């Protein structure tokens, strides 16, 4: 793929990548940094990339996981981080915030599986390939991750959707 194609890809897919990065990081600024650093890494190898969107997503997940591993012992968790906005009166924004905070409380691998499976709507196979894990691991991580989200959000058995 040519350099012009890279620019076209970025123009078309930047919003999608930013949304995925936001879900992985929980912060707009961190998401922008993640997308930009991932695109810089991908740009170096652009001529060898067959599936650009999947490749950039994988780079983003790998970079976020590496950062999480480096910082996991240095982070101090609080109930109300200072970089989060105050409560918004609309229900949808409150629900979204609660969900993002709940995602912050689950392990990085589970979070990546949930984001790729349910926000990016990737298949189990695509998610497994992207994260370099087995399909069975995707299934178990998704199941456990949803159960953890239900626990964190306080969702009881009666309000769960059945497949």
N, C-alpha and C positions, 0 to 999 in steps of 0.2 A: 504494500500500500504506500502511496506517495504522501509527501508532507502536506499537500493540499487536502488530501483525504483526512488527515489527522485534524486539521483545522475545522473541516466540515463536521467531523465526528464530535468534536468538542462543542461546537455551536449547537448541534442538534441534541446531544445527550447530557449537557452540563446539568440541567435541571434534575434529570433522573439520577445522575450520580450524586448530586448535592443532597437529594432526598435520602438516598441510601446511606450516605456518609453521616447525615444528621441522625438517622436512626441507629447507626453504629456508635456514634460518639455522644449524642444527647446534647450537643452544643452547636449552634450555628457557626461560630468562629472555628471551632475544632473541625467541623465538617468541611468548611471551605479550605482549611489547611490540608486536610486529608485528601480532598479531591485534587488540589493543586499539586501536592507532592506525588500523588499516584500518577497523575497525568505526566508529570516530568519524567518519572521512571518509565512509563509506557512509551513516551515519545522517543526515547533512545532506541527502542526495539520495534518501532512501529512497522517497519518493513517486513518483520517476521510474524506479525500478529494476524491470526486467521479470524478469530471471533473477538473483536475489540471490546464490546460491552462486557462480555463474560471475563475477559482478561483484566480489564480495569477494575471490575468488581473484586476479582480475586486479589489483585494488588492492594486494593483498599482494605479488604478483610485482613490480609497478611500484615499490612502496616499497622492497622489498629491493634491487632493481636500482639505484635511485637512491642508497641508502645504500652499496652496494658500490662504486659509481663514486666517491663522495665519499671513501671510506676506503681504496680499493685501494692508494694510495701510502703511506698512514699505517700500515697493518697490518704487524706483524712476525710472520712465520710461524716456528713452532718445531715440533719433533717431538712434544712433549708439552705442549699448552697447559695452563696452571694451572687453568682452570675446568672441565676434564674430570675425571670420576671415575676412580679407579684401575681396574685390570683386575678384571673380575668372573669368577668361576669357571665360569659356565655358557657353553656354546658359543654359544648363540643370542645372548646379549648381546655376546660377543666379536665374532661375525660382524657384528652390527648396528653396533658401534662401528667396526670396520674399514671397513664400507661408508660410514658417515657421514664418516669421515676421508678416504676416497677421494673422496667427493662434494665435500669441501672443496677438493680439489686441482684440480677442473675449473672452467672458466669459468662465470660466473653464468648465462649464457643456456643453455648446455648442461645445467647443473644444473636449471634451471627446466623445460626440456623433459623431462628424465628423470623429475623428480618428478611433473609433471603427466601424462605418458604412462603411467608404470609404477606409481607409488604411488597416484595419484588415478584411474588407469584411464580417462583421457579419450582420446577418439579423436584421430587426427592432425588432423582438421578442427577439433575443439573446442580442441585445444592451440594450433593456429595462430591461431585467432580470439582466444583469450585473450592470447597473446603478441604479437598484431598482426604476424605473420610469415606467409610462405607455407607451404603444406603440404609443399612440397619442402624448405624450410628445416628444418621439424620432422623430416622423415625423415633428412636429412643430419646434423642436430645430434644426433638420437637415436643414429644409427649411430656417429658419431664419439665421442659421449659414452660409449656402451657399450664401444667399443674402448679408450678411455682408462681406464675403470674396470677393464677386464680387465688392462691394463698395470699400473696402480697396485696392484691386488690380487694380481697375479702369477698370474692364471688362464691356463692354457695351452689350446691348441686342443682337446685331448682332453676337457677338462671342460666346454667350452662346450655349451650346449643348442642344438640346431638347430631352426629353426622348423618 
